[in-house]
Amino acid sequence: MVCIPGGAVDLRDDRRGTRWTADVAPFRLGRFPVTAGLHRSLTEAEADPGSTTRDAAPLTNVSWLDAVDLCNGLSVRSGLTPAYARDAESGDVTWDPESDGYRLPTEAEWQYACKAGTDGYRYGPIDDIAWYADNSGGGVRDVGGKAPNAWGLHDMLGNVWEWCWDLYDEEVYGAYRIFRGGGWAESERGCGASVRRRSHPTFAIDDLGFRLARTA
């Protein structure tokens, strides 16, 4: 994991026409999105001989709830305190911010880490840093194949969208959670540090994954 220094990040919601600044405490973030190989090692599942999913490919078809469970599973395996608890009756997920376990980044943490001290829409020329609709070949690509940002993080833009912890707009969309970054099927315009998308926490698709974070 990469140690991310603390700082502040400017966020915006174009739908509402609002902007705000969030303080970000130091934290750790995975150098790459979670891979299919890491997932298999956790579940101890043998690779399907007929599968075309490579160990180095990002894990996809993973819902927000799946990601939460995987964070907890990795925490337990690593001897860390799980960050999340799920209510047995309501299914509501709560986060213990004091936990040292693996977790999803907040939206502010994700954007702050993506920009890595830059102030543009992207941290480099898109074809140098991202797999997207024009260069992905129509599918997910192994992690680390494009140049990292200034803090050594690969695939922050393109390849797979990444779930974040935050609710999108509870009043309007209820339990919908945010994902960021753009994916292999996304247009050039959709792969930017400030692009926000949302879906139900049970939603899963072939260009959506996640990245591990830990509180410093």
mmCIF file of the C-alpha atoms, coordinates in Angstrom:
data_MODEL
# 
_entry.id   MODEL 
# 
loop_
_atom_site.group_PDB 
_atom_site.id 
_atom_site.type_symbol 
_atom_site.label_atom_id 
_atom_site.label_alt_id 
_atom_site.label_comp_id 
_atom_site.label_asym_id 
_atom_site.label_entity_id 
_atom_site.label_seq_id 
_atom_site.pdbx_PDB_ins_code 
_atom_site.Cartn_x 
_atom_site.Cartn_y 
_atom_site.Cartn_z 
_atom_site.occupancy 
_atom_site.B_iso_or_equiv 
_atom_site.pdbx_formal_charge 
_atom_site.auth_seq_id 
_atom_site.auth_comp_id 
_atom_site.auth_asym_id 
_atom_site.auth_atom_id 
_atom_site.pdbx_PDB_model_num 
ATOM 1   C CA . MET A 1 1   ? 0.000   0.000   0.000   1.00 0.00 ? 1   MET A CA 1 
ATOM 2   C CA . VAL A 1 2   ? 1.038   3.615   -0.559  1.00 0.00 ? 2   VAL A CA 1 
ATOM 3   C CA . CYS A 1 3   ? 1.166   6.098   2.327   1.00 0.00 ? 3   CYS A CA 1 
ATOM 4   C CA . ILE A 1 4   ? -0.876  9.140   1.305   1.00 0.00 ? 4   ILE A CA 1 
ATOM 5   C CA . PRO A 1 5   ? -0.045  12.421  3.091   1.00 0.00 ? 5   PRO A CA 1 
ATOM 6   C CA . GLY A 1 6   ? -2.791  14.521  4.596   1.00 0.00 ? 6   GLY A CA 1 
ATOM 7   C CA . GLY A 1 7   ? -4.176  17.617  2.907   1.00 0.00 ? 7   GLY A CA 1 
ATOM 8   C CA . ALA A 1 8   ? -7.351  19.097  1.482   1.00 0.00 ? 8   ALA A CA 1 
ATOM 9   C CA . VAL A 1 9   ? -9.351  18.476  -1.690  1.00 0.00 ? 9   VAL A CA 1 
ATOM 10  C CA . ASP A 1 10  ? -12.015 20.467  -3.527  1.00 0.00 ? 10  ASP A CA 1 
ATOM 11  C CA . LEU A 1 11  ? -15.096 18.431  -4.443  1.00 0.00 ? 11  LEU A CA 1 
ATOM 12  C CA . ARG A 1 12  ? -18.177 19.267  -6.470  1.00 0.00 ? 12  ARG A CA 1 
ATOM 13  C CA . ASP A 1 13  ? -21.614 17.924  -7.283  1.00 0.00 ? 13  ASP A CA 1 
ATOM 14  C CA . ASP A 1 14  ? -22.548 19.181  -10.737 1.00 0.00 ? 14  ASP A CA 1 
ATOM 15  C CA . ARG A 1 15  ? -26.092 17.852  -10.396 1.00 0.00 ? 15  ARG A CA 1 
ATOM 16  C CA . ARG A 1 16  ? -26.753 20.118  -7.430  1.00 0.00 ? 16  ARG A CA 1 
ATOM 17  C CA . GLY A 1 17  ? -24.321 22.830  -8.476  1.00 0.00 ? 17  GLY A CA 1 
ATOM 18  C CA . THR A 1 18  ? -22.473 22.662  -5.160  1.00 0.00 ? 18  THR A CA 1 
ATOM 19  C CA . ARG A 1 19  ? -18.781 22.755  -4.260  1.00 0.00 ? 19  ARG A CA 1 
ATOM 20  C CA . TRP A 1 20  ? -17.009 22.082  -0.988  1.00 0.00 ? 20  TRP A CA 1 
ATOM 21  C CA . THR A 1 21  ? -13.563 21.470  0.488   1.00 0.00 ? 21  THR A CA 1 
ATOM 22  C CA . ALA A 1 22  ? -12.789 18.352  2.536   1.00 0.00 ? 22  ALA A CA 1 
ATOM 23  C CA . ASP A 1 23  ? -9.818  17.808  4.827   1.00 0.00 ? 23  ASP A CA 1 
ATOM 24  C CA . VAL A 1 24  ? -8.089  14.455  4.339   1.00 0.00 ? 24  VAL A CA 1 
ATOM 25  C CA . ALA A 1 25  ? -6.038  12.866  7.122   1.00 0.00 ? 25  ALA A CA 1 
ATOM 26  C CA . PRO A 1 26  ? -3.021  10.703  6.204   1.00 0.00 ? 26  PRO A CA 1 
ATOM 27  C CA . PHE A 1 27  ? -4.081  7.186   5.123   1.00 0.00 ? 27  PHE A CA 1 
ATOM 28  C CA . ARG A 1 28  ? -2.916  4.203   3.101   1.00 0.00 ? 28  ARG A CA 1 
ATOM 29  C CA . LEU A 1 29  ? -4.248  3.219   -0.313  1.00 0.00 ? 29  LEU A CA 1 
ATOM 30  C CA . GLY A 1 30  ? -3.632  0.211   -2.519  1.00 0.00 ? 30  GLY A CA 1 
ATOM 31  C CA . ARG A 1 31  ? -1.161  0.778   -5.334  1.00 0.00 ? 31  ARG A CA 1 
ATOM 32  C CA . PHE A 1 32  ? -3.556  -1.138  -7.632  1.00 0.00 ? 32  PHE A CA 1 
ATOM 33  C CA . PRO A 1 33  ? -7.246  -2.072  -7.615  1.00 0.00 ? 33  PRO A CA 1 
ATOM 34  C CA . VAL A 1 34  ? -7.998  -5.382  -5.885  1.00 0.00 ? 34  VAL A CA 1 
ATOM 35  C CA . THR A 1 35  ? -7.168  -8.178  -8.326  1.00 0.00 ? 35  THR A CA 1 
ATOM 36  C CA . ALA A 1 36  ? -8.886  -11.433 -9.171  1.00 0.00 ? 36  ALA A CA 1 
ATOM 37  C CA . GLY A 1 37  ? -5.818  -13.245 -7.841  1.00 0.00 ? 37  GLY A CA 1 
ATOM 38  C CA . LEU A 1 38  ? -6.071  -11.573 -4.432  1.00 0.00 ? 38  LEU A CA 1 
ATOM 39  C CA . HIS A 1 39  ? -9.744  -12.468 -4.300  1.00 0.00 ? 39  HIS A CA 1 
ATOM 40  C CA . ARG A 1 40  ? -9.006  -16.105 -5.111  1.00 0.00 ? 40  ARG A CA 1 
ATOM 41  C CA . SER A 1 41  ? -6.324  -16.247 -2.427  1.00 0.00 ? 41  SER A CA 1 
ATOM 42  C CA . LEU A 1 42  ? -8.812  -14.979 0.154   1.00 0.00 ? 42  LEU A CA 1 
ATOM 43  C CA . THR A 1 43  ? -11.624 -17.328 -0.809  1.00 0.00 ? 43  THR A CA 1 
ATOM 44  C CA . GLU A 1 44  ? -9.175  -20.198 -1.443  1.00 0.00 ? 44  GLU A CA 1 
ATOM 45  C CA . ALA A 1 45  ? -11.107 -20.902 -4.615  1.00 0.00 ? 45  ALA A CA 1 
ATOM 46  C CA . GLU A 1 46  ? -9.346  -22.723 -7.401  1.00 0.00 ? 46  GLU A CA 1 
ATOM 47  C CA . ALA A 1 47  ? -9.269  -20.985 -10.744 1.00 0.00 ? 47  ALA A CA 1 
ATOM 48  C CA . ASP A 1 48  ? -11.870 -22.280 -13.175 1.00 0.00 ? 48  ASP A CA 1 
ATOM 49  C CA . PRO A 1 49  ? -9.913  -24.036 -15.956 1.00 0.00 ? 49  PRO A CA 1 
ATOM 50  C CA . GLY A 1 50  ? -12.260 -22.457 -18.501 1.00 0.00 ? 50  GLY A CA 1 
ATOM 51  C CA . SER A 1 51  ? -12.005 -18.958 -17.049 1.00 0.00 ? 51  SER A CA 1 
ATOM 52  C CA . THR A 1 52  ? -10.299 -16.190 -19.002 1.00 0.00 ? 52  THR A CA 1 
ATOM 53  C CA . THR A 1 53  ? -9.933  -14.015 -15.890 1.00 0.00 ? 53  THR A CA 1 
ATOM 54  C CA . ARG A 1 54  ? -6.247  -13.459 -15.155 1.00 0.00 ? 54  ARG A CA 1 
ATOM 55  C CA . ASP A 1 55  ? -4.891  -13.184 -11.615 1.00 0.00 ? 55  ASP A CA 1 
ATOM 56  C CA . ALA A 1 56  ? -3.477  -9.717  -12.434 1.00 0.00 ? 56  ALA A CA 1 
ATOM 57  C CA . ALA A 1 57  ? -6.800  -8.415  -13.757 1.00 0.00 ? 57  ALA A CA 1 
ATOM 58  C CA . PRO A 1 58  ? -8.895  -6.196  -11.484 1.00 0.00 ? 58  PRO A CA 1 
ATOM 59  C CA . LEU A 1 59  ? -11.672 -7.980  -9.636  1.00 0.00 ? 59  LEU A CA 1 
ATOM 60  C CA . THR A 1 60  ? -14.984 -7.021  -11.284 1.00 0.00 ? 60  THR A CA 1 
ATOM 61  C CA . ASN A 1 61  ? -18.666 -7.909  -10.945 1.00 0.00 ? 61  ASN A CA 1 
ATOM 62  C CA . VAL A 1 62  ? -18.286 -7.005  -7.277  1.00 0.00 ? 62  VAL A CA 1 
ATOM 63  C CA . SER A 1 63  ? -21.015 -5.074  -5.455  1.00 0.00 ? 63  SER A CA 1 
ATOM 64  C CA . TRP A 1 64  ? -20.411 -2.485  -2.744  1.00 0.00 ? 64  TRP A CA 1 
ATOM 65  C CA . LEU A 1 65  ? -21.596 -5.021  -0.174  1.00 0.00 ? 65  LEU A CA 1 
ATOM 66  C CA . ASP A 1 66  ? -19.240 -7.635  -1.617  1.00 0.00 ? 66  ASP A CA 1 
ATOM 67  C CA . ALA A 1 67  ? -16.391 -5.135  -1.336  1.00 0.00 ? 67  ALA A CA 1 
ATOM 68  C CA . VAL A 1 68  ? -17.218 -4.447  2.327   1.00 0.00 ? 68  VAL A CA 1 
ATOM 69  C CA . ASP A 1 69  ? -17.214 -8.176  3.090   1.00 0.00 ? 69  ASP A CA 1 
ATOM 70  C CA . LEU A 1 70  ? -13.927 -8.670  1.259   1.00 0.00 ? 70  LEU A CA 1 
ATOM 71  C CA . CYS A 1 71  ? -12.337 -5.821  3.220   1.00 0.00 ? 71  CYS A CA 1 
ATOM 72  C CA . ASN A 1 72  ? -13.358 -7.519  6.455   1.00 0.00 ? 72  ASN A CA 1 
ATOM 73  C CA . GLY A 1 73  ? -12.158 -10.913 5.254   1.00 0.00 ? 73  GLY A CA 1 
ATOM 74  C CA . LEU A 1 74  ? -8.741  -9.539  4.357   1.00 0.00 ? 74  LEU A CA 1 
ATOM 75  C CA . SER A 1 75  ? -8.552  -7.755  7.703   1.00 0.00 ? 75  SER A CA 1 
ATOM 76  C CA . VAL A 1 76  ? -9.224  -10.968 9.622   1.00 0.00 ? 76  VAL A CA 1 
ATOM 77  C CA . ARG A 1 77  ? -6.667  -12.887 7.542   1.00 0.00 ? 77  ARG A CA 1 
ATOM 78  C CA . SER A 1 78  ? -4.081  -10.167 8.236   1.00 0.00 ? 78  SER A CA 1 
ATOM 79  C CA . GLY A 1 79  ? -4.743  -10.013 11.988  1.00 0.00 ? 79  GLY A CA 1 
ATOM 80  C CA . LEU A 1 80  ? -6.359  -6.569  11.765  1.00 0.00 ? 80  LEU A CA 1 
ATOM 81  C CA . THR A 1 81  ? -9.585  -5.316  13.299  1.00 0.00 ? 81  THR A CA 1 
ATOM 82  C CA . PRO A 1 82  ? -12.410 -5.368  10.708  1.00 0.00 ? 82  PRO A CA 1 
ATOM 83  C CA . ALA A 1 83  ? -13.558 -1.887  9.784   1.00 0.00 ? 83  ALA A CA 1 
ATOM 84  C CA . TYR A 1 84  ? -17.186 -2.792  9.120   1.00 0.00 ? 84  TYR A CA 1 
ATOM 85  C CA . ALA A 1 85  ? -20.137 -4.319  10.938  1.00 0.00 ? 85  ALA A CA 1 
ATOM 86  C CA . ARG A 1 86  ? -23.436 -5.290  9.357   1.00 0.00 ? 86  ARG A CA 1 
ATOM 87  C CA . ASP A 1 87  ? -26.694 -5.295  11.354  1.00 0.00 ? 87  ASP A CA 1 
ATOM 88  C CA . ALA A 1 88  ? -28.205 -8.783  11.259  1.00 0.00 ? 88  ALA A CA 1 
ATOM 89  C CA . GLU A 1 89  ? -31.784 -7.498  10.923  1.00 0.00 ? 89  GLU A CA 1 
ATOM 90  C CA . SER A 1 90  ? -31.550 -4.345  8.805   1.00 0.00 ? 90  SER A CA 1 
ATOM 91  C CA . GLY A 1 91  ? -28.410 -5.195  6.858   1.00 0.00 ? 91  GLY A CA 1 
ATOM 92  C CA . ASP A 1 92  ? -27.103 -1.665  7.499   1.00 0.00 ? 92  ASP A CA 1 
ATOM 93  C CA . VAL A 1 93  ? -23.320 -1.350  7.380   1.00 0.00 ? 93  VAL A CA 1 
ATOM 94  C CA . THR A 1 94  ? -21.452 0.780   9.910   1.00 0.00 ? 94  THR A CA 1 
ATOM 95  C CA . TRP A 1 95  ? -17.793 1.795   9.788   1.00 0.00 ? 95  TRP A CA 1 
ATOM 96  C CA . ASP A 1 96  ? -15.514 2.049   12.806  1.00 0.00 ? 96  ASP A CA 1 
ATOM 97  C CA . PRO A 1 97  ? -13.079 4.850   11.853  1.00 0.00 ? 97  PRO A CA 1 
ATOM 98  C CA . GLU A 1 98  ? -10.738 3.776   14.672  1.00 0.00 ? 98  GLU A CA 1 
ATOM 99  C CA . SER A 1 99  ? -10.235 0.337   13.127  1.00 0.00 ? 99  SER A CA 1 
ATOM 100 C CA . ASP A 1 100 ? -6.866  -0.549  11.598  1.00 0.00 ? 100 ASP A CA 1 
ATOM 101 C CA . GLY A 1 101 ? -8.480  -2.943  9.114   1.00 0.00 ? 101 GLY A CA 1 
ATOM 102 C CA . TYR A 1 102 ? -8.918  -2.697  5.368   1.00 0.00 ? 102 TYR A CA 1 
ATOM 103 C CA . ARG A 1 103 ? -11.733 -0.514  4.110   1.00 0.00 ? 103 ARG A CA 1 
ATOM 104 C CA . LEU A 1 104 ? -13.008 1.439   1.126   1.00 0.00 ? 104 LEU A CA 1 
ATOM 105 C CA . PRO A 1 105 ? -11.652 4.960   0.644   1.00 0.00 ? 105 PRO A CA 1 
ATOM 106 C CA . THR A 1 106 ? -13.998 7.852   1.191   1.00 0.00 ? 106 THR A CA 1 
ATOM 107 C CA . GLU A 1 107 ? -14.876 9.908   -1.861  1.00 0.00 ? 107 GLU A CA 1 
ATOM 108 C CA . ALA A 1 108 ? -12.642 12.740  -0.631  1.00 0.00 ? 108 ALA A CA 1 
ATOM 109 C CA . GLU A 1 109 ? -9.725  10.356  -0.029  1.00 0.00 ? 109 GLU A CA 1 
ATOM 110 C CA . TRP A 1 110 ? -10.160 8.818   -3.474  1.00 0.00 ? 110 TRP A CA 1 
ATOM 111 C CA . GLN A 1 111 ? -10.148 12.122  -5.358  1.00 0.00 ? 111 GLN A CA 1 
ATOM 112 C CA . TYR A 1 112 ? -7.306  13.535  -3.269  1.00 0.00 ? 112 TYR A CA 1 
ATOM 113 C CA . ALA A 1 113 ? -5.172  10.440  -3.953  1.00 0.00 ? 113 ALA A CA 1 
ATOM 114 C CA . CYS A 1 114 ? -6.105  10.416  -7.638  1.00 0.00 ? 114 CYS A CA 1 
ATOM 115 C CA . LYS A 1 115 ? -4.970  14.001  -8.172  1.00 0.00 ? 115 LYS A CA 1 
ATOM 116 C CA . ALA A 1 116 ? -1.727  13.403  -6.220  1.00 0.00 ? 116 ALA A CA 1 
ATOM 117 C CA . GLY A 1 117 ? -0.995  17.110  -5.904  1.00 0.00 ? 117 GLY A CA 1 
ATOM 118 C CA . THR A 1 118 ? -2.050  18.042  -9.447  1.00 0.00 ? 118 THR A CA 1 
ATOM 119 C CA . ASP A 1 119 ? -4.929  20.410  -10.209 1.00 0.00 ? 119 ASP A CA 1 
ATOM 120 C CA . GLY A 1 120 ? -6.142  19.258  -13.632 1.00 0.00 ? 120 GLY A CA 1 
ATOM 121 C CA . TYR A 1 121 ? -8.946  16.974  -14.770 1.00 0.00 ? 121 TYR A CA 1 
ATOM 122 C CA . ARG A 1 122 ? -6.380  14.159  -15.084 1.00 0.00 ? 122 ARG A CA 1 
ATOM 123 C CA . TYR A 1 123 ? -2.888  13.574  -13.704 1.00 0.00 ? 123 TYR A CA 1 
ATOM 124 C CA . GLY A 1 124 ? -1.436  12.939  -17.188 1.00 0.00 ? 124 GLY A CA 1 
ATOM 125 C CA . PRO A 1 125 ? -2.287  12.335  -20.875 1.00 0.00 ? 125 PRO A CA 1 
ATOM 126 C CA . ILE A 1 126 ? -5.143  9.850   -20.936 1.00 0.00 ? 126 ILE A CA 1 
ATOM 127 C CA . ASP A 1 127 ? -3.496  7.275   -23.207 1.00 0.00 ? 127 ASP A CA 1 
ATOM 128 C CA . ASP A 1 128 ? -0.459  7.203   -20.915 1.00 0.00 ? 128 ASP A CA 1 
ATOM 129 C CA . ILE A 1 129 ? -2.402  6.643   -17.697 1.00 0.00 ? 129 ILE A CA 1 
ATOM 130 C CA . ALA A 1 130 ? -5.740  4.951   -18.446 1.00 0.00 ? 130 ALA A CA 1 
ATOM 131 C CA . TRP A 1 131 ? -7.448  2.044   -20.202 1.00 0.00 ? 131 TRP A CA 1 
ATOM 132 C CA . TYR A 1 132 ? -10.720 3.378   -21.615 1.00 0.00 ? 132 TYR A CA 1 
ATOM 133 C CA . ALA A 1 133 ? -13.065 2.802   -24.559 1.00 0.00 ? 133 ALA A CA 1 
ATOM 134 C CA . ASP A 1 134 ? -10.592 3.966   -27.220 1.00 0.00 ? 134 ASP A CA 1 
ATOM 135 C CA . ASN A 1 135 ? -7.633  1.787   -26.175 1.00 0.00 ? 135 ASN A CA 1 
ATOM 136 C CA . SER A 1 136 ? -8.821  -1.052  -23.908 1.00 0.00 ? 136 SER A CA 1 
ATOM 137 C CA . GLY A 1 137 ? -9.692  -3.473  -26.690 1.00 0.00 ? 137 GLY A CA 1 
ATOM 138 C CA . GLY A 1 138 ? -13.154 -3.974  -25.242 1.00 0.00 ? 138 GLY A CA 1 
ATOM 139 C CA . GLY A 1 139 ? -12.279 -5.496  -21.894 1.00 0.00 ? 139 GLY A CA 1 
ATOM 140 C CA . VAL A 1 140 ? -10.526 -5.177  -18.561 1.00 0.00 ? 140 VAL A CA 1 
ATOM 141 C CA . ARG A 1 141 ? -6.705  -5.077  -18.599 1.00 0.00 ? 141 ARG A CA 1 
ATOM 142 C CA . ASP A 1 142 ? -4.123  -6.281  -16.079 1.00 0.00 ? 142 ASP A CA 1 
ATOM 143 C CA . VAL A 1 143 ? -3.338  -3.742  -13.370 1.00 0.00 ? 143 VAL A CA 1 
ATOM 144 C CA . GLY A 1 144 ? -0.214  -1.614  -13.618 1.00 0.00 ? 144 GLY A CA 1 
ATOM 145 C CA . GLY A 1 145 ? -0.053  -1.485  -17.396 1.00 0.00 ? 145 GLY A CA 1 
ATOM 146 C CA . LYS A 1 146 ? -0.274  2.295   -17.533 1.00 0.00 ? 146 LYS A CA 1 
ATOM 147 C CA . ALA A 1 147 ? 1.840   5.003   -15.916 1.00 0.00 ? 147 ALA A CA 1 
ATOM 148 C CA . PRO A 1 148 ? 1.119   5.767   -12.244 1.00 0.00 ? 148 PRO A CA 1 
ATOM 149 C CA . ASN A 1 149 ? 0.353   9.167   -10.796 1.00 0.00 ? 149 ASN A CA 1 
ATOM 150 C CA . ALA A 1 150 ? 2.931   11.147  -8.808  1.00 0.00 ? 150 ALA A CA 1 
ATOM 151 C CA . TRP A 1 151 ? 2.233   9.102   -5.665  1.00 0.00 ? 151 TRP A CA 1 
ATOM 152 C CA . GLY A 1 152 ? 2.755   5.753   -7.378  1.00 0.00 ? 152 GLY A CA 1 
ATOM 153 C CA . LEU A 1 153 ? -0.907  4.772   -7.762  1.00 0.00 ? 153 LEU A CA 1 
ATOM 154 C CA . HIS A 1 154 ? -1.828  2.897   -10.935 1.00 0.00 ? 154 HIS A CA 1 
ATOM 155 C CA . ASP A 1 155 ? -5.207  2.720   -12.692 1.00 0.00 ? 155 ASP A CA 1 
ATOM 156 C CA . MET A 1 156 ? -6.825  5.489   -10.688 1.00 0.00 ? 156 MET A CA 1 
ATOM 157 C CA . LEU A 1 157 ? -8.473  6.485   -13.961 1.00 0.00 ? 157 LEU A CA 1 
ATOM 158 C CA . GLY A 1 158 ? -9.798  3.917   -16.404 1.00 0.00 ? 158 GLY A CA 1 
ATOM 159 C CA . ASN A 1 159 ? -9.733  0.099   -16.356 1.00 0.00 ? 159 ASN A CA 1 
ATOM 160 C CA . VAL A 1 160 ? -12.381 -0.246  -13.606 1.00 0.00 ? 160 VAL A CA 1 
ATOM 161 C CA . TRP A 1 161 ? -14.587 2.139   -11.697 1.00 0.00 ? 161 TRP A CA 1 
ATOM 162 C CA . GLU A 1 162 ? -13.911 1.968   -7.956  1.00 0.00 ? 162 GLU A CA 1 
ATOM 163 C CA . TRP A 1 163 ? -16.440 1.862   -5.133  1.00 0.00 ? 163 TRP A CA 1 
ATOM 164 C CA . CYS A 1 164 ? -16.098 4.472   -2.373  1.00 0.00 ? 164 CYS A CA 1 
ATOM 165 C CA . TRP A 1 165 ? -17.607 4.410   1.105   1.00 0.00 ? 165 TRP A CA 1 
ATOM 166 C CA . ASP A 1 166 ? -19.925 7.414   0.741   1.00 0.00 ? 166 ASP A CA 1 
ATOM 167 C CA . LEU A 1 167 ? -23.637 7.631   0.117   1.00 0.00 ? 167 LEU A CA 1 
ATOM 168 C CA . TYR A 1 168 ? -24.409 9.621   -3.039  1.00 0.00 ? 168 TYR A CA 1 
ATOM 169 C CA . ASP A 1 169 ? -27.517 11.524  -1.921  1.00 0.00 ? 169 ASP A CA 1 
ATOM 170 C CA . GLU A 1 170 ? -29.529 9.770   0.774   1.00 0.00 ? 170 GLU A CA 1 
ATOM 171 C CA . GLU A 1 171 ? -32.587 12.039  0.412   1.00 0.00 ? 171 GLU A CA 1 
ATOM 172 C CA . VAL A 1 172 ? -32.950 11.393  -3.320  1.00 0.00 ? 172 VAL A CA 1 
ATOM 173 C CA . TYR A 1 173 ? -31.223 8.049   -3.942  1.00 0.00 ? 173 TYR A CA 1 
ATOM 174 C CA . GLY A 1 174 ? -31.465 6.296   -0.584  1.00 0.00 ? 174 GLY A CA 1 
ATOM 175 C CA . ALA A 1 175 ? -28.739 3.675   -0.123  1.00 0.00 ? 175 ALA A CA 1 
ATOM 176 C CA . TYR A 1 176 ? -26.933 4.386   -3.417  1.00 0.00 ? 176 TYR A CA 1 
ATOM 177 C CA . ARG A 1 177 ? -23.128 4.531   -3.052  1.00 0.00 ? 177 ARG A CA 1 
ATOM 178 C CA . ILE A 1 178 ? -20.513 6.447   -5.037  1.00 0.00 ? 178 ILE A CA 1 
ATOM 179 C CA . PHE A 1 179 ? -17.983 5.014   -7.454  1.00 0.00 ? 179 PHE A CA 1 
ATOM 180 C CA . ARG A 1 180 ? -15.166 6.895   -9.171  1.00 0.00 ? 180 ARG A CA 1 
ATOM 181 C CA . GLY A 1 181 ? -12.517 6.841   -11.854 1.00 0.00 ? 181 GLY A CA 1 
ATOM 182 C CA . GLY A 1 182 ? -13.983 5.526   -15.106 1.00 0.00 ? 182 GLY A CA 1 
ATOM 183 C CA . GLY A 1 183 ? -13.610 2.078   -16.623 1.00 0.00 ? 183 GLY A CA 1 
ATOM 184 C CA . TRP A 1 184 ? -12.455 0.246   -19.732 1.00 0.00 ? 184 TRP A CA 1 
ATOM 185 C CA . ALA A 1 185 ? -15.794 0.875   -21.510 1.00 0.00 ? 185 ALA A CA 1 
ATOM 186 C CA . GLU A 1 186 ? -15.972 4.572   -20.590 1.00 0.00 ? 186 GLU A CA 1 
ATOM 187 C CA . SER A 1 187 ? -15.448 7.459   -22.996 1.00 0.00 ? 187 SER A CA 1 
ATOM 188 C CA . GLU A 1 188 ? -12.463 9.768   -22.647 1.00 0.00 ? 188 GLU A CA 1 
ATOM 189 C CA . ARG A 1 189 ? -14.674 12.431  -21.094 1.00 0.00 ? 189 ARG A CA 1 
ATOM 190 C CA . GLY A 1 190 ? -15.845 10.032  -18.381 1.00 0.00 ? 190 GLY A CA 1 
ATOM 191 C CA . CYS A 1 191 ? -12.328 9.273   -17.106 1.00 0.00 ? 191 CYS A CA 1 
ATOM 192 C CA . GLY A 1 192 ? -11.546 12.246  -14.890 1.00 0.00 ? 192 GLY A CA 1 
ATOM 193 C CA . ALA A 1 193 ? -10.639 12.869  -11.262 1.00 0.00 ? 193 ALA A CA 1 
ATOM 194 C CA . SER A 1 194 ? -13.902 14.697  -10.505 1.00 0.00 ? 194 SER A CA 1 
ATOM 195 C CA . VAL A 1 195 ? -16.375 12.364  -12.276 1.00 0.00 ? 195 VAL A CA 1 
ATOM 196 C CA . ARG A 1 196 ? -18.958 10.924  -9.850  1.00 0.00 ? 196 ARG A CA 1 
ATOM 197 C CA . ARG A 1 197 ? -21.290 7.983   -10.471 1.00 0.00 ? 197 ARG A CA 1 
ATOM 198 C CA . ARG A 1 198 ? -23.606 6.045   -8.179  1.00 0.00 ? 198 ARG A CA 1 
ATOM 199 C CA . SER A 1 199 ? -25.597 2.845   -7.870  1.00 0.00 ? 199 SER A CA 1 
ATOM 200 C CA . HIS A 1 200 ? -27.325 0.558   -5.402  1.00 0.00 ? 200 HIS A CA 1 
ATOM 201 C CA . PRO A 1 201 ? -24.938 -1.288  -3.057  1.00 0.00 ? 201 PRO A CA 1 
ATOM 202 C CA . THR A 1 202 ? -26.003 -4.613  -4.600  1.00 0.00 ? 202 THR A CA 1 
ATOM 203 C CA . PHE A 1 203 ? -25.104 -3.466  -8.137  1.00 0.00 ? 203 PHE A CA 1 
ATOM 204 C CA . ALA A 1 204 ? -22.253 -5.323  -9.867  1.00 0.00 ? 204 ALA A CA 1 
ATOM 205 C CA . ILE A 1 205 ? -20.944 -5.109  -13.432 1.00 0.00 ? 205 ILE A CA 1 
ATOM 206 C CA . ASP A 1 206 ? -17.881 -6.004  -15.496 1.00 0.00 ? 206 ASP A CA 1 
ATOM 207 C CA . ASP A 1 207 ? -16.158 -2.606  -15.297 1.00 0.00 ? 207 ASP A CA 1 
ATOM 208 C CA . LEU A 1 208 ? -16.596 -1.922  -11.575 1.00 0.00 ? 208 LEU A CA 1 
ATOM 209 C CA . GLY A 1 209 ? -14.193 -2.949  -8.809  1.00 0.00 ? 209 GLY A CA 1 
ATOM 210 C CA . PHE A 1 210 ? -12.575 -1.374  -5.746  1.00 0.00 ? 210 PHE A CA 1 
ATOM 211 C CA . ARG A 1 211 ? -9.287  -0.474  -4.073  1.00 0.00 ? 211 ARG A CA 1 
ATOM 212 C CA . LEU A 1 212 ? -8.247  -1.130  -0.484  1.00 0.00 ? 212 LEU A CA 1 
ATOM 213 C CA . ALA A 1 213 ? -7.622  1.667   1.992   1.00 0.00 ? 213 ALA A CA 1 
ATOM 214 C CA . ARG A 1 214 ? -6.454  1.696   5.618   1.00 0.00 ? 214 ARG A CA 1 
ATOM 215 C CA . THR A 1 215 ? -6.482  4.413   8.231   1.00 0.00 ? 215 THR A CA 1 
ATOM 216 C CA . ALA A 1 216 ? -2.921  5.511   9.029   1.00 0.00 ? 216 ALA A CA 1 
# 
